[in-house]
Amino acid sequence: MSRAEQLTARDAVFVYDEFERHPSNIVAVYAFDATAAGASPPDAATVIAWVRARLGHFRLFQRRLARVPGDLDLPYWVWDADFDIHRHVSMESARDWSAVRARIAEIAATRMDLTRPPWRIHIFEAVTEYPGRPDATVTLVLLGFHHSAGDGVATRELELKLFDGSALPTPIDSGDAREWSARRALARAVVTQPYRLLRFALGLRSTRAVPSSAPEPLAMRPATRFNRKVDPRFGFDLVRIPMAAVLKAKAAAPERITVNDLVLTVVAGALAAYLDEQGETPADSLAAMVPRSMRGLAHWDSVNQLTQMSVDLHTDIADPVRRLRAIRESVRREKERGGDPAYLRRQERVQTSPAWLLRLAGWGRAQRRFDDVAQVPLSNTTVSNVPPVAERLAFLGAPMISAFGALPIMDGDGLRHLTTSQGDELIISFSADTAMLPDTGHYGELLLRSFDELWQALESHRD
């Protein structure tokens, strides 16, 4: 029988950091060809049966969060005795892509109910005018869950088990909700509190004992229109770039680069162009927060194994090739810093932090004010990427044609980007406060223009 499981401090941060304008949601959307041979049109009963048969894949599906009174200790995952699948699965039909985009943004901006298992599956049936398929209909499957339950890599693992057609899992024992007792958890927290404080103090001391040899990123960056207080409801859109073009541009680079280096350069060009159009070109270069998986680099027992790089976007460099080279070097330095023993030791300090301190830090972040500030710490936008989606995935007989994600915006980060790839295309999706970016379509055009300018500059440089 499965028992209650306590969150690690690194995972609990996503619970304590969450507030109205900072939802801790992960949202992935999968597009399936509803017109393919063998595809079955979804209906409510079929979808519920499909999801129910897959509940055994992850404990996430039937566990909820239980917090210790006073947050004296970290929360627990406990079995939900009142689990009702109908609270987590929903459907909509016959909408065009523009309307669906708005609904995806609305769902992504809505905080999860942590009194229930924090996940949702939302089906959009018979979507028309989908990018790249203007004359066909597609089925979109939105998968959302709370960040405390996993990161982007966990999304990849989950989608494989949901859509790869392998044998269905053995149902997970639903356990006994009576195994969780707030009173016992509180008593345990009181007893272990001296030990936890001692461990935290020792961790602080050991952190100071390891000097850092890697250069730190600039602590402050010039604030832009995107670095203010946000309305959590946001605009959402995406652009598609043929993977063949991406790989040709990559091959034309004078040095060895990654696709992520290219994407960062494309975003830098579009961001600089948009701010220039508004007459708001910053005096100094902007930077991006780029999540990095630490799997294989650090031995963390959390389900979230990400750290944050602060990558200089070199928006003060006009030439696309020079900017690409500079960004490549900035990424290299940040990766080097991420492997520095002193940096890793500081990251491990989170794991020893007491729950009340994590909650206090989350409260402090929620009180930060961004209105009228001239500078912001470390970064101006987010540029995230997830591993490629597996091939030959399907939903009710309909093959997958593309996948993308939607990042909720937050105070100080009102423009966020997420890169995914599937088959023969790369997708850059972006979320933005509509007051800061009224026309998402125009920004999408700037992203495509930035890619074309970079590719042409690389080809000219090679010639």
N, C-alpha and C positions, 0 to 999 in steps of 0.2 A: 504494500500500500504506500502511495506517495505521501510525503510529509511536506509541511511548510518549509520553504527555502528562503533564507535571508538574502537580500540583495547585497552586492558589494557596494562599497562607497562610490566607486566610479559610475556604477549604474544608477545609484540613488540620486546622484547629482541632477539627473534629468527630471526627477520628481520635485526636488527642492528648488530648482531653477525655473520651474514653469509658472507663468502667470498669463493674464489675458493677452498681452502683446508679445508673448514668448512661448507659444505652444511647442511641446516636445513631440511632434508627430513625424513619423516617417510614412511617406505616401508614394507608392509605386503604381503605375497604370500600364496595363497590357492590352494591346490591340490585336484582335483576332478577326480573320477573314470570314465573315458570316455567310458569304456567297460560295465558299469552297464546297466541293463535293464531299458529302459525308458530315457536313456541319449541321448540328441540330439547333433549332431556334430555342433559346432559353425561356423557361417560364418559371414562376415562383417555386412551384413544387419541385421541379427538376433541379434548380439551383440550390435549394435548401438541402435536398438529398445529396447533391454533389459535395457541398461543404461538410455536411454531417459525416460523410464517409471519410473525410480527411482530417477530422478533429484529432486523430491520434498522432499527427505529424509533430506537433509541438505542444508542450504543456501550456504555452501562452494562451492557447485557445480556450482553456477552461479554468484559468487561474486569475485571481484579482489581487490587487495590492492591499495589504493591511498595514497601517502605520501604528507604531508604538506610541502610547499616550505621551504627549509632550515632546514627541520626536527625540526621546532620550536614547533611542537606538535606531538603527537602520530598519527600513520597512521589510516586510516579508511577502513572498508570493504564497498565497493560500488558495485552496480549491474553493470555487464559487458554488455553494450549495444551491443557489437559485439560478444557475446558468440557464439561459433561454436563447437558443440560436437565432430566433427571430429578432432579437434586439441587435444583432450584429450583421445581419445580411439583409440587403435591400436592393430594389431594382427600379429602373426608370426606362422608358422606351420612347422611340420616335422623336429624337432631338437632333438638331444639327450641331456641327462641331463647335460653333461659336457659343451656343447655349451650354454645351457640355463643358467647355473650358471654364465657364463661370461657375458651374457646379463643382468641378474639381477643386477650384480655388476655395470655394465655400467650405467644402468638406475638409480640405487640408488645414484651413484656418480654425476649425472647430476643435476645441480641446477634447481629449478622450475623457470619458467618465471612468475614473479610477476606482469606483465602487463596483465595477464590473470588469470582466476580462477586457483589457484595453486593445481591442482590435476591431476592424470592420472590413467587410467586403461589400462593395457596391457595384452593381452591374448596370451598365448603360447599353441597352439593346437597340439595334437598328440605327446606329449613329450615321448620319450622312455628312458629306463634304469633309471627310477626314483627310488631313494632309497626305498627298500622294495617292489617295484613293477617292477622287472627287465624284466618280460615277458609281461607286459601290457602297455597300453598307458594311459597317464593322460592329463588332461587339467589344466594348471596353470593360475590363475587369479592374476595378480599383482596390488595391490592398493597402490598408493603413493599420499601423500599430504604434504603440507608445515607444519612444526611444529608450526607455529604461529596459525594454525587453530585447533590444538588439540594435545593431547598426546596419549600414548598407550591405555588408557582407552577409549578415543574417538574412537580409531580403533575398539575396541571390540563392542561398540555401533553401529558403522556404519556397520560392517560386519553382525551383526544380522539383520539389516534392509535390507541389500542387498541380503542376502542368506537364510533367514529363511522361505521364502515362504508365509509370511503374506500379508495381503491386501496392494495393492500399495497405496502410499500416494497421497493426494491431491496436485497437482502442486503448488509450491510456486509462489506467485505473483512476477513477474520479476521486479517490481518496475519501477522507472524512473531514469535513469542515470543522468538526469539534476538536481536531488536533491543534487548531490554532486557538490560543487564549491570550487576549490582550493583557490580562492580569499576570499570567506566567511570563510573557515577553517583557513586561515592565519590571518584574522581579529580577529576571535575568539581566536586564540592562543595568539595574542598580548594582547588582553584584559584580558585574564585569566592568563597570565604569572606571574604577581605579586602574585596572589593567589597560584599558583602551587609552586613557590619558597618558599613562606611562609610555605606551607604544608610540603614541603621537609625538611626545616629547623627544623620545629617542630618535624617531624619524627626522624631526627637525634638526637635531644635532648632527646626525649622519649626513644630511643634505648639505649643511654648511661645511662639512669636512672634505667634500669633494669639489675642488676648483674646476671651473668650466674653461675649456680651451677653445670652444667654438664661439664665433662672433654672434651677438644677439641682433635681431632685426630692429629697425627703428621703432622706438617706443610710441611715437605719435605720427599721425598722418593728417593732412589737411582735410577738414570736414567738407562734404559735398551735400547736395540736396537729398541724397540717399542715406545720409547719416543723421537722421532726426527721429523724433518719436513717430511711430507708424500707426496707421489704422490697420488692425489685424486682418481685415478683409482686403484681399489683394487682387491685382490683375495677373493673369497667367497666359503664357503663350510659349511657342516653341518654333525652332527652325530646324530644317533637315539639310544635311550636307552629305553628298554621296561619299561613301567610304573610299571609293577608288580615287576621288579627288584629294581626300585627306592623305592617303598613302602616297600619292604622287607629290604632294607638297612636302610631305615628310622626307621623301627620298631626295628632293631637290635641295634640302637644307645643307649648308656648307659643313656643319658638324652633325654628329649623331644627336638626334633629339627624340622626344617622346610625343605621342599624340597629345598628352596633357600639356606639354610645352606649347604646342600649336594652339590648343584651345585657350590657354591663358593669354596668348598673344592676340588671338581674335577678340576675346572679351576686352582686353586692354584697348584695342583699337576702336571698338564700338563705344566703350565707355568714354574715352577721350573725345570721340567725335560728337557724341550726344551732348556732353557738357560744353563743348566748344560752340555747338549750335545755340545753346541757351545763354551764351556769353558768360559761362561760369568755369572757364578753364582754371584749375588750381595752380598755384605757384610752384608746387612741388609734386613729385610723383605720388600716385596712389598705390595701394597694395590690396591683395586679396587674401582672405582666409581660405586655406586649402586643406581640408581634412586628409589625414594620412593614416592608413591602416598600419598598426604596429605588430600585426601577426608575423611571427618569425623573427622579429626584432627585439621583442620584450616578452617576458613571461608573466602575463597578467591573467588573473582568473575571472575577470569580468566578461560579460557578453559584449559590452562595448569596448572595442580595442582600437580607438581612434585617438590621434593627437592632432593638434592644429598647427599647420605651417603658416607663417606670415610671409607671403611672396610679393616682392616688389614687382609691380606691373610696368614700371618704367614708362608711364604715360607721358613723361616729359621728353621722350625720344620719338621723333616723327617717323624716321625710316623704319618700315616694318621688319626688315631683316636684322638691323641693329637691335631693335626692340626684342626680337625673338632670341637673339644671342644673349642679351642682358637678362631676360627672363629665365632662360636656360641656366645661366650661372646663379641666379638668385634661388632657383629651385634646388640646385646642387648644394648651395650653402645651407639651405634650410634642412635638407635631408641629412647633411653632415651633422648639423646641430642636433637633429633628432636622434642620432646614434651616439651622441656624446654621453659618457657615463654620468656627468653632473646633471644633464638634462633628464636622463632616464631616472635618476634618483629623485629629482624634483617631481616627476610625474608619479612615481610610486608613493610620494607623500600623501597624495589624495586618498590612497587606499587605507591609510591609518587615521584619517580625519574622523573625529567623532561626529555623529549625526547632527547634534545641535549646532556644531560649527558649520557644517555644510548647509544647514537650513538658514543660519544667520547670513552666510555668504550669499545664498540665493536671494534672501530678502534685500540685502544690500544692493545686489545687481538690479533688482526691480525698482529701486529708488533712484537709479542713475537718471540724469536729465541730459538730453542731447540738444535741446532747443538753443539756438544761437551760439553753440560752442564753435570755436575756430579750429579745433583739432580733435581727433578721435584716436583711441588707442589701437595700434597695430594694423588695422585693416579697414577698408571702405566697402567691400563687397565680398560675397562668398562665391567661390568657384569649386564645386564639388564634382566628383566623378565616381561612378560605380563600375565594377568589373563587367565585361561583356555578358550579355544575356545568352544563355545556352540556346542551341539550335533545336529545331523540331519539338517545340513546346506547343500544346494545344489545349483548348477548352471546349468540351462537349463536341469534339470532332472538328472544330475550327482551328486551323493552324495560326500560330502567332506571326504577325507581320512587323510589329515594332513594340518598343517599350520605352517609357520615360517616367520621370518622377516630378513631384511638385514640392518645393521647399517652402515652408511657411516663412514669412518675413518676421522681423523682430525689431525692437527699438535699436536704432543705430545701424541697422542693416536692412535697408528698405529695398535693395535690389540683390537678388540671389540667383545663381545659375547652377544647373545640374546637367552633367553630360552623361549620356548613355549610348550604347551602340547595340545594334541588332541587325544581323545580316549585312546588307549592302549600304547601310546608312548610319551616320552619326547624328544624334539629336542633342541640341542644346536647348533645354527648357529654362525658362526664367520666370521669376515671381517678383512683383514690384508693387509698392504702394501706388495706387492710381493717381493720387495727388502729386507724387514725385515723378511718375512716368505715365502721363495720361494716354499715350498712344503706344501700346505694346507692339502693334504691327510695325510701326516705324523703327522701333529699337531692333526688332527682328531683321528688318532690312539693313540696318547698320551692322549687325553681326555678320550677315551674308556678304555685305560689301567689304567688311574688314577681312574676311577670309579670302575673298577674291583678290584684294590688294596684296595680301601677304603671299598668296600663291604666285601671282604674277611677278612680284618682286623677287621671290626665290628663283623662279625660272629665268628672269633677266640676269640675276646674279650668277647663275650657273652658266649661262651663255657667255 
